[in-house]
């Protein structure tokens, strides 16, 4: 492992930094400001969720169109440009004087953070690595839980100390002055599997270089659609409504914040384990058990009265989140090849972003209608367990097809 890290330090660091700083556009990070933003603009849970849904759906539409840039534009150019747009979004969050401007800032925030930063990282790793792809994906994805551990408590303390608007302006400064130039330096040199430029394009099923339209017509992507949607949907709404959950349970955000450490710790452990298992047994073998921990975790939110149960719930959700991050990073290149990986990943990312868009809107409206989130969580748990049965059938069929390669 040490020799692997040393040999690939430049590329792994760049990917890790992208996933780490994608936090600024992730739902869990934005939700830390939810109470202040709703008070500033006079929004209810439903109207805030609806605004978030619209902004995220628009970002998903742009993501679908622009995701293929990762195939055609040098990453040393693409990543810094997206970073500057990201910083502009952060400035907009701090300075927006109307709901419309707030929505525009949210749109850019979601597109750059949740969308392009993670997309660029995973597309690059999927293309750069072959036999050690699972290991590389797991390491790069550590940026997500690392940011959750570091920022979850830090941001709560900073908001209390200096206010929420200066925090957003500080994030913008970090992105412009630190992240953009660093990414340009680290991504100047490309990497090919085994150092062989001719090996950069690796075929997928049937020895083909699948294009996005071919992947959309193949049986696997429609079958995986609810599986792609569910982890992002549930993780998003749990974090998005943490203020509501705190009010319902009588907890405080400060007391709940250590739950992110549990979430991040188990996300890391499961990502590393899943990366190894994907390389060893095949990524499709992870499908059957993928949603079981999340189903248990989200269902635990309903009966929980003590805050330690919140930590346990986030831990189970983290197991699925870590496994999913490794699974999709390895499965898509294996099935569809790497030549058009950016375009195909953008389709998968768009699906996942859509799930994060509709989640806050649907659950927010239900909360306004009197169905609190703990009640909703029981139905989400049942949904996960039902999908797990379907994943078993997907695993069996895909394993047969992969054996024919």
URKALIN-V736775 format. One record per backbone hydrogen bond with DSSP energy under -1.0 kcal/mol. NH is the residue of the N-H (numbers start at 0). CO is the residue of the C=O. If there is no record, write none. Layout:
nh={NH NH}
co={CO CO}
//
This chain:
nh={4 5 6 7 11 12 13 14 15 16 17 18 19 20 22 23 24 25 29 30 31 32 33 36 37 38 39 40 42 47 48 49 50 51 52 53 54 55 56 57 58 59 60 61 62 63 64 65 66 68 69 70 72 76 77 78 80 81 82 83 84 85 86 87 88 89 90 91 92 93 94 95 101 102 103 104 105 106 107 108 109 110 111 112 114 115 116 118 119 120 121 122 123 124 125 126 127 128 132 135 136 137 138 139 140 141 142 143 145 146 147 148 149 150 151 153 154 156 157 158 159 160 161 162 167 168 169 170 171 172 173 174 175 176 177 178 179 181 182 183 184 185 186 194 195 198 199 203 204 206 207 209 214 215 216 217 222 223 227 228 229 232 233 234 235 236 237 238 239 240 241 244 245 246 247 248 249 250 255 256 258 259 261 262 263 264 265 266 267 268 269 270 271 272 273 274 275 276 277 278 279 280 281 284 285 286 294 295 296 297 298 299 303 308 310 311 312 313 314 315 316 317 318 319 320 321 322 323 324 325 326 327 328 329 330 331 333 334 335 336 337 340 343 344 345 346 347 348 349 350 351 352 353 354 355 356 357 358 361 362 363 364 365 366 367 368 369 370 375 376 379 380 381 382 383 384 385 386 387 389 390 391 393 394 395 396 397 398 399 400 401 402 403 404}
co={0 1 2 3 7 8 9 10 11 12 13 14 15 16 19 20 21 22 25 26 28 29 30 32 33 34 35 36 37 43 44 45 46 47 48 49 50 51 52 53 54 55 56 57 58 59 60 61 62 65 66 67 68 73 73 74 76 77 78 79 80 81 82 83 84 85 86 87 88 89 90 91 97 98 99 100 101 102 103 104 105 106 107 108 109 110 111 114 115 116 117 118 119 120 121 122 123 124 129 131 132 133 134 135 136 138 139 140 141 142 143 144 145 146 147 149 150 152 153 154 155 156 157 158 163 164 165 166 167 168 169 170 171 172 173 173 174 177 178 179 180 181 182 191 192 195 196 207 334 203 204 335 210 211 212 213 218 219 223 224 225 228 229 230 231 232 233 234 235 236 238 240 241 242 243 244 245 245 251 252 255 256 257 258 259 260 261 262 263 264 265 266 267 268 269 270 271 272 273 274 275 276 277 281 282 283 290 291 292 293 294 295 299 305 306 307 308 309 310 311 312 313 314 315 316 317 318 319 320 321 322 323 324 325 326 327 329 330 331 332 201 337 339 340 341 342 343 344 345 346 347 348 349 350 351 352 353 354 357 358 359 360 361 362 363 364 366 365 371 372 375 376 377 378 379 380 381 382 383 385 386 387 389 390 391 392 393 394 395 396 397 398 400 401}
//
